[in-house]
């Protein structure tokens, strides 16, 4: 699911919980027309059925509650981990002819690192790809030597990212570059 789909799902869940709580509160306060505050909210037939299935009704409610709690925990876990995960596996792109092109994401990240590190004045380059494969977010951290020029490093990053986009067939949605310049040695 996308982030927008998760937000819509959480909004629907929240609205359902608020609506159920509001109806229950209004019924318990006697504000719903035709409902007595002391009467069973879901009807006497359901209450009689609950009492008739006495030992099993409580077990069924407990199992249902546990399954709902597990589903909620999994949904929350996916929501909290979803945006921070890096891409893994392969990027798969349809070709002009029959077939698909598959590329390992780790190989692409290492290739971009090697391309960036090949520039003069670059000591080390690290690349992390996150987000959706057609338009991934590219996070670059470069360690530059003390004599490196910022304009040259910027031009090299621009050229390397253009080559990456042409090779991978996907344009980065977000590019974040952090450059650290090492202090000059005395």
CORPE-V821688 format. One record per pair of residues at least 4 apart in sequence whose ideal C-beta (glycine too) atoms are under 7 Angstrom apart, sorted by the first residue. I is the first residue (numbers start at 0). J is the second residue. If there is no record, write none. Layout:
i: {I I}
j: {J J}
This chain:
i: {0 0 2 2 2 3 4 5 5 5 6 7 8 9 10 11 12 13 14 15 16 17 18 19 20 21 22 23 23 24 25 25 26 26 26 27 28 29 34 39 39 41 42 43 44 45 46 47 48 49 52 54 55 56 57 58 59 60 61 62 63 64 65 66 67 68 69 70 71 72 73 74 75 76 77 80 84 85 85 85 86 86 86 86 86 87 88 89 89 89 89 90 90 90 90 90 91 91 92 92 92 93 94 94 94 102 102 102 103 104 104 105 106 107 107 108 108 108 108 109 110 111 111 111 111 112 112 112 112 113 114 114 115 115 115 115 115 115 116 116 116 118 118 120 120 120 120 120 120 121 121 121 121 122 122 122 122 123 124 124 125 126 126 127 128 128 129 129 129 130 130 130 130 131 132 133 134 134 134 134 135 135 135 136 136 136 137 137 137 138 139 139 139 140 141 141 141 142 142 143 143 143 143 143 143 144 145 145 145 145 147 147 147 148 149 150 151 152 152 153 154 155 156 156 157 158 159 160 160 160 161 162 163 164 164 164}
j: {4 5 6 81 82 7 8 9 78 81 10 11 12 13 14 15 16 17 18 19 20 21 22 23 24 25 26 27 40 28 30 31 31 34 40 36 36 36 38 43 46 45 46 47 48 49 50 51 52 56 56 58 59 60 61 62 63 64 65 66 67 68 69 70 71 72 73 74 75 76 77 78 79 80 81 84 129 127 128 129 104 128 129 132 135 104 104 101 102 103 104 102 104 132 167 169 99 101 99 100 168 99 98 99 100 106 107 167 107 108 128 109 110 111 167 112 126 127 128 113 114 115 126 159 163 116 124 125 126 117 159 162 121 124 139 141 156 159 121 123 124 152 155 143 144 146 147 151 152 141 143 147 152 142 143 144 181 142 139 141 140 137 139 138 135 137 135 136 138 134 135 136 172 135 169 169 169 170 171 172 169 171 172 171 172 173 160 171 174 175 156 175 176 177 152 176 178 179 181 147 152 178 179 180 181 181 180 181 182 183 151 152 180 152 153 154 155 156 178 157 158 159 160 176 161 162 163 164 171 174 165 166 167 169 170 171}
